[in-house]
Amino acid sequence: MADANHFDVVILGAGSGGYACALRAAQLGLSVALVEKGNLGGTCLHVGCIPTKALLHAAEVADAARDAEQFGVRATLDGIDMAGVNAYKDGVVQRLFKGLTGLIKGRGITVVEGSGRLTAPNTVTVDGPEGSAAYVGTNVVLASGSYSRTLPGLEIDGERVITSEHALTLDRVPASVVVLGGGVIGCEFASVWSSFGAEVTIVEALPRLMAAEDADSSKQLERAFRKRKIKALTGTPFQKVELLDTGVRVHVEGADPIEAELLLVAVGRGPTTDDLGYAEAGVAMDRGFVLADETCRTSVPNVFAVGDIVPGLQLAHRGFAQGILVAEEIAGLNPKPIDEAGIPRVTYCDPELASVGLTEAQARELHGDAVETLTYDLGGNGKSQILKTQGSVKLVRRADGPVIGIHLVGARVGELIGEAQLIFNWEAYPDDVAPLVHAHPTQNEALGEAHLALAGKPLHAHS
């Protein structure tokens, strides 16, 4: 290259979307500069998906020890060693980080350490350890990620009022926690802390937990949480928090104040786009999000955007898919656009929720009365009985048409979503799935039996 700082692709942000784009672009023979002020892997790897799911697995192990007698196994739970839990969690993160670092190095990607800013449509200026430098890209990809939101007037002190990032580094199990927000992050941490022995109360302004999911999934989750003694105050707006010597006092509408050791603020994530020069370079924005078309192109030619800064599902696997799509678009491969409805969604609390496609309410909004649903109870599934889990498979179909929504509740049902997303994305009819032989006894078998029932030939279900 004539200019050492000129690349085919300059990527601002090395989270899920950014590094996926970098890896695929390099694989396709493009020169790539990857700009990152923190660690390669971003939120998901370091302070999001991976460490959170490690905590959830530790919580599952704690529950297994506590409930061992149900299975005739004599075991006791002597407590939670948070130093040991954190060492396990951090070890998982470090192994994955080491592997990712090796991949990026192996593909010849130039990693630029420092804070980047879009200073022209084709230029990212980076303030790094060795000063400032400009990196020019024939194409630029914006992948600056997201941050934990709070509410107006609610200050995060990192000690008594915390976000999920702080929660991941706690060196103790709090005696009691109020979780503000009943979405994915709130429900997952509520599940962890309850399993670790904390008293947990969720405060949610919307009428139900996991309000973006199917209403039946929410009801089952709320029922399961009640059995676990996790209290959920739904339809209950937050008012204010008082800081006490011993913790917090949380004031809400329509209920008595709640005192707890900690308040976890889990009200969603916002796009990290402030002061990065996007709007000044001509990139169209909406409330901090970068507007992009189905090929992730922004309003500025040769400038793309991926991940949490683009309106839609804030999921790492969506970022991966968008990053790969952008690399292939730049390389001229004309990839197929991503169908957002076909992206699977999983919440890893106990019980897990997994879904793809439309909820029943969304389907009825589109198709009116021409919608059929079927719910298969996991009580009829052998493996679920072995695991002592409760839950269901709910199918939503267009009348005399394909399956347009699949909703799963139960232990480890996230592992079943792979087949479900194929059914949805391939626009399969119940009659297409019914003849497929599912292994017995597996929980996956429940997905097959639900389609058998919807096709009019139920096996372990009432007709």
C-alpha positions in Angstrom: 0.0 0.0 0.0 1.2 3.5 -0.7 -0.1 4.7 2.6 0.4 2.5 5.7 -2.7 4.0 7.3 -5.0 3.3 4.3 -7.2 0.1 4.4 -10.0 -1.5 2.5 -12.0 -1.5 5.7 -11.6 0.5 8.9 -13.8 -0.7 11.7 -14.6 1.4 14.8 -15.2 -1.0 17.6 -14.1 -4.6 18.2 -17.2 -6.0 19.8 -19.3 -8.9 18.3 -20.2 -7.0 15.1 -16.9 -5.3 14.6 -14.6 -8.3 15.1 -16.9 -10.6 13.0 -16.7 -8.1 10.2 -12.9 -7.9 10.6 -12.5 -11.7 10.5 -14.7 -12.2 7.5 -13.3 -9.2 5.6 -9.7 -10.5 6.1 -10.8 -14.0 5.1 -12.0 -12.4 1.8 -8.6 -10.8 1.2 -9.4 -7.3 2.3 -7.0 -5.2 4.4 -8.5 -4.4 7.7 -7.9 -2.0 10.6 -9.8 -2.7 13.8 -10.0 0.2 16.3 -10.7 -0.6 19.9 -10.2 1.4 23.1 -10.9 -1.6 25.4 -10.4 -5.3 25.0 -11.1 -7.2 21.8 -14.5 -8.9 22.1 -16.3 -5.9 23.6 -19.3 -6.0 25.9 -20.5 -9.5 25.1 -17.2 -11.3 25.9 -16.0 -9.2 28.8 -19.0 -7.7 30.6 -22.1 -9.2 29.0 -23.1 -12.6 27.5 -20.2 -14.7 28.5 -19.5 -13.8 32.1 -23.2 -13.6 32.8 -23.9 -17.1 31.5 -20.9 -18.3 33.5 -22.6 -17.0 36.6 -25.9 -18.6 35.6 -24.1 -21.9 35.2 -22.6 -21.6 38.7 -26.1 -20.8 39.9 -27.4 -24.0 38.2 -24.7 -26.0 40.0 -25.7 -24.5 43.3 -29.3 -25.4 42.7 -28.3 -28.9 41.7 -26.5 -29.3 45.0 -29.4 -27.9 47.0 -31.9 -30.1 45.2 -29.8 -33.3 45.0 -31.9 -35.2 47.5 -34.8 -35.2 45.0 -32.7 -37.5 42.9 -31.5 -39.7 45.8 -28.1 -38.1 45.9 -26.9 -37.0 49.3 -25.2 -33.6 49.0 -25.1 -30.3 50.8 -24.6 -26.7 49.7 -22.2 -25.2 52.2 -22.3 -21.7 50.6 -21.2 -19.6 47.7 -17.5 -18.8 47.4 -17.6 -15.7 45.2 -13.8 -15.6 44.8 -14.1 -19.1 43.4 -17.1 -18.2 41.2 -15.3 -15.2 39.9 -12.2 -17.1 39.2 -14.2 -19.6 37.1 -16.0 -16.8 35.3 -12.9 -14.9 34.5 -11.1 -18.0 33.4 -13.8 -18.7 30.8 -13.6 -15.1 29.5 -9.8 -15.2 29.4 -9.7 -18.4 27.4 -12.1 -17.1 24.8 -10.2 -13.7 24.7 -7.0 -15.5 24.1 -8.5 -17.5 21.3 -10.1 -14.4 19.7 -6.8 -12.5 19.9 -5.0 -15.4 18.1 -7.6 -15.5 15.4 -7.3 -11.8 14.7 -3.6 -11.9 14.7 -3.6 -15.0 12.4 -5.7 -13.3 9.8 -3.4 -10.3 9.5 -5.8 -7.7 10.9 -4.2 -4.5 12.1 -5.5 -3.8 15.6 -5.4 -0.1 16.6 -5.5 0.6 20.3 -7.2 3.8 21.3 -10.4 5.9 21.2 -11.6 6.4 17.7 -13.8 9.1 16.2 -15.2 9.5 12.7 -13.6 12.8 11.5 -14.6 12.4 7.8 -16.8 9.9 6.0 -13.7 7.8 5.2 -11.5 8.6 8.2 -11.3 7.4 11.7 -8.9 9.4 13.9 -7.6 7.5 16.9 -6.1 8.9 20.1 -3.9 6.1 21.4 -1.0 5.5 23.7 1.4 6.9 21.1 -0.6 9.9 20.1 -3.2 10.7 17.5 -3.3 9.1 14.0 -5.8 9.0 11.1 -6.9 5.8 9.5 -8.5 6.1 6.1 -10.8 3.4 4.8 -12.2 2.8 1.4 -15.1 1.5 3.6 -15.8 2.4 7.2 -17.8 0.3 9.6 -19.3 1.8 12.8 -19.5 -0.7 15.6 -19.2 1.3 18.8 -21.6 -0.8 20.9 -23.8 0.1 23.8 -23.8 1.1 27.4 -26.0 0.4 30.5 -28.8 2.9 30.6 -30.2 4.5 33.8 -33.3 6.6 34.5 -33.4 10.4 34.7 -32.2 11.4 38.2 -31.1 7.9 39.1 -27.3 8.1 39.8 -25.2 5.0 39.6 -22.6 5.0 42.4 -21.2 1.5 41.7 -21.6 0.5 45.3 -25.2 0.5 46.4 -26.8 1.4 43.1 -25.2 -0.7 40.4 -25.4 -1.8 36.8 -24.8 -5.3 35.4 -21.1 -4.4 34.9 -20.7 -3.8 38.6 -22.8 -6.9 39.4 -20.3 -9.1 37.5 -17.4 -8.1 39.8 -19.2 -8.4 43.2 -17.0 -10.2 45.8 -20.0 -11.2 47.9 -23.5 -12.5 47.6 -25.8 -9.6 48.7 -28.4 -10.5 51.3 -31.1 -8.7 49.3 -31.4 -7.0 46.0 -34.0 -4.9 44.2 -33.7 -5.4 40.4 -35.1 -2.4 38.5 -36.2 -3.8 35.1 -37.8 -7.2 34.2 -36.2 -7.7 30.9 -33.4 -10.0 29.9 -30.6 -8.6 32.1 -32.9 -8.1 35.1 -34.4 -11.6 35.0 -31.0 -13.3 34.5 -29.4 -11.5 37.5 -32.5 -12.1 39.6 -32.2 -15.8 38.8 -28.4 -15.9 39.7 -28.8 -14.1 43.0 -31.8 -16.1 44.0 -29.9 -19.3 43.4 -27.0 -17.9 45.4 -29.3 -17.3 48.4 -30.3 -13.6 48.1 -33.8 -12.2 48.6 -34.8 -10.7 45.2 -37.5 -8.3 44.2 -38.0 -7.3 40.6 -39.6 -3.9 39.9 -41.0 -3.5 36.4 -43.2 -0.7 35.1 -44.7 -2.8 32.3 -47.5 -5.2 33.0 -45.4 -8.3 32.8 -41.8 -9.6 32.9 -40.1 -10.1 29.6 -42.7 -7.9 27.9 -41.2 -8.3 24.5 -41.9 -12.1 24.6 -45.1 -14.0 24.1 -47.6 -13.3 26.9 -47.8 -17.0 27.8 -44.0 -17.2 28.2 -44.2 -14.3 30.6 -46.9 -15.9 32.6 -44.9 -19.2 33.0 -41.8 -17.3 34.0 -43.6 -15.3 36.6 -45.2 -18.5 38.0 -41.8 -20.2 38.1 -40.2 -17.1 39.8 -42.9 -17.1 42.5 -42.1 -20.8 43.2 -38.5 -19.7 43.6 -39.6 -16.9 45.9 -38.4 -14.2 43.5 -40.9 -11.4 44.0 -42.0 -9.5 40.8 -43.8 -6.2 41.1 -45.1 -5.7 37.6 -47.1 -2.6 36.5 -45.1 -0.8 39.2 -43.2 2.4 38.1 -40.0 3.3 40.0 -40.1 6.7 41.8 -36.8 7.2 43.6 -34.1 5.6 45.7 -32.8 6.6 49.1 -29.2 5.7 50.0 -29.0 4.2 53.5 -26.1 3.2 55.7 -27.0 -0.4 55.1 -28.1 -0.2 51.5 -31.1 1.4 49.7 -34.7 2.1 50.1 -36.6 2.0 46.8 -39.8 3.9 46.4 -42.3 2.7 43.8 -45.9 3.6 42.8 -48.7 1.7 44.5 -46.6 -0.3 47.0 -44.6 0.1 50.1 -40.9 1.1 49.9 -38.5 -1.8 49.6 -35.3 -1.9 51.5 -32.4 -4.0 50.2 -28.6 -4.1 50.2 -28.3 -3.3 46.5 -30.3 -1.8 43.7 -29.4 -3.2 40.2 -30.5 -0.9 37.4 -31.3 -3.1 34.4 -33.5 -0.8 32.2 -31.8 -1.6 28.9 -28.8 -0.5 26.9 -28.3 2.6 24.9 -26.2 3.2 21.7 -22.6 4.4 22.3 -22.6 7.2 19.7 -22.2 10.5 21.5 -19.2 12.6 20.6 -18.0 10.0 18.0 -18.5 12.4 15.0 -21.2 10.3 13.3 -23.8 13.0 12.8 -21.1 15.6 11.9 -19.9 13.3 9.1 -23.5 13.2 7.7 -24.6 9.9 9.2 -28.4 9.9 9.7 -29.3 9.3 13.4 -32.4 8.7 15.5 -32.3 9.2 19.3 -28.6 8.2 19.3 -29.1 5.1 17.0 -27.5 4.9 13.6 -30.0 4.4 10.8 -29.0 1.7 8.3 -30.7 -0.2 5.5 -31.1 -3.9 5.1 -27.5 -4.2 4.0 -26.3 -2.1 7.0 -25.4 0.8 4.8 -25.9 4.2 6.4 -26.9 7.5 4.7 -23.2 8.1 3.9 -21.7 6.1 0.9 -19.3 3.4 2.0 -20.1 3.8 5.7 -21.8 0.9 7.3 -23.1 0.3 10.9 -23.5 -3.0 12.8 -24.5 -4.2 16.3 -26.2 -2.4 19.1 -26.0 1.1 17.6 -28.5 0.0 14.8 -32.1 -0.1 15.9 -33.4 -3.6 16.6 -32.5 -6.5 18.7 -29.4 -5.9 20.8 -27.9 -9.4 20.6 -24.4 -10.5 20.0 -25.4 -13.0 17.4 -27.2 -10.3 15.5 -24.0 -8.3 15.5 -22.0 -11.4 14.3 -24.5 -11.8 11.4 -24.4 -8.1 10.5 -20.6 -8.0 10.6 -20.3 -11.0 8.2 -23.0 -9.4 5.9 -21.1 -6.1 5.7 -17.8 -7.8 4.9 -19.5 -9.8 2.1 -21.3 -6.7 0.9 -18.0 -4.8 0.7 -16.4 -7.7 -1.1 -19.2 -7.7 -3.7 -20.8 -11.0 -2.8 -24.3 -9.5 -2.6 -25.3 -11.4 0.6 -28.9 -12.0 1.5 -30.3 -9.4 3.9 -31.0 -10.5 7.5 -34.6 -11.1 8.5 -34.8 -9.7 12.0 -37.8 -11.8 12.9 -35.8 -14.9 12.1 -33.1 -14.1 14.7 -33.5 -16.3 17.8 -33.9 -14.8 21.2 -32.9 -16.6 24.5 -33.1 -15.5 28.1 -30.9 -17.7 30.3 -32.7 -17.5 33.6 -34.2 -20.5 35.3 -36.4 -21.5 33.5 -35.0 -20.4 30.2 -37.1 -18.6 27.6 -36.3 -19.1 23.9 -38.2 -17.8 20.9 -38.1 -17.0 17.2 -40.6 -15.3 15.0 -43.8 -13.6 16.0 -45.6 -13.6 19.3 -49.3 -14.6 19.2 -50.2 -10.9 19.7 -48.0 -9.8 16.8 -49.4 -12.5 14.6 -53.0 -11.5 15.3 -52.1 -7.9 14.6 -50.9 -8.9 11.1 -53.3 -11.7 10.3 -56.4 -11.1 12.5 -58.3 -14.3 13.2 -56.4 -16.3 10.6 -54.0 -17.5 13.3 -53.7 -20.8 15.0 -51.8 -21.7 18.2 -50.8 -24.9 20.0 -49.2 -25.3 23.3 -47.4 -28.5 24.2 -46.8 -29.0 27.9 -43.4 -30.4 28.9 -45.2 -32.5 31.4 -45.7 -35.0 28.6 -42.0 -35.0 27.7 -39.9 -37.8 29.2 -36.6 -35.9 29.4 -38.2 -32.9 31.0 -39.6 -35.2 33.7 -36.2 -36.6 34.2 -34.8 -33.1 34.6 -37.8 -32.1 36.8 -38.4 -29.1 34.7 -41.7 -27.5 33.8 -42.5 -25.5 30.7 -43.9 -25.6 27.2 -43.5 -25.4 23.5 -46.0 -22.9 21.9 -46.4 -22.7 18.1 -48.0 -19.9 16.3 -49.0 -20.4 12.7 -50.9 -18.6 10.0 -54.1 -20.6 9.4 -53.4 -23.2 6.8 -50.0 -21.7 6.4 -46.5 -22.0 7.8 -45.3 -21.7 11.4 -44.6 -18.0 12.1 -43.6 -18.1 15.8 -42.1 -20.6 18.2 -41.9 -20.0 22.0 -40.1 -22.3 24.4 -40.0 -22.2 28.2 -38.1 -24.7 30.4 -34.6 -25.7 31.6 -32.0 -25.5 28.8 -34.6 -24.8 26.1 -32.1 -22.3 24.5 -30.4 -25.4 23.1 -33.6 -26.2 21.2 -33.8 -22.9 19.3 -31.6 -24.1 16.5 -34.2 -26.3 14.9 -36.9 -23.8 15.8 -35.2 -21.0 13.8 -34.8 -23.4 10.8 -38.6 -24.1 10.9 -39.4 -20.4 11.0 -36.8 -19.2 8.4 -37.6 -22.0 6.0 -41.3 -21.2 6.3 -42.1 -24.8 7.2 -45.6 -26.1 7.7 -46.5 -28.3 10.6 -46.9 -31.2 8.1 -43.3 -30.6 6.9 -41.9 -31.0 10.5 -44.3 -33.8 11.7 -42.6 -36.6 9.7 -39.1 -35.8 11.1 -38.0 -38.3 13.7 -36.8 -36.7 16.9 -34.6 -38.7 19.3 -36.2 -40.1 22.4 -35.9 -39.1 25.2 -34.8 -35.6 24.5 -36.4 -32.2 25.2 -36.0 -31.6 21.5 -38.6 -34.3 21.0 -41.2 -31.9 22.5 -40.7 -29.6 19.5 -41.4 -32.5 17.2 -44.5 -33.6 19.2 -45.9 -30.0 19.2 -45.7 -30.0 15.4 -47.3 -33.5 15.3 -50.2 -32.1 17.3 -50.5 -29.0 15.2 -50.6 -31.2 12.1 -53.5 -33.1 13.6 -51.8 -36.2 14.8 -50.8 -35.8 18.5 -48.8 -38.5 20.3 -48.2 -37.7 23.9 -50.8 -35.0 24.0 -54.6 -34.8 24.2 -56.2 -34.2 20.8 
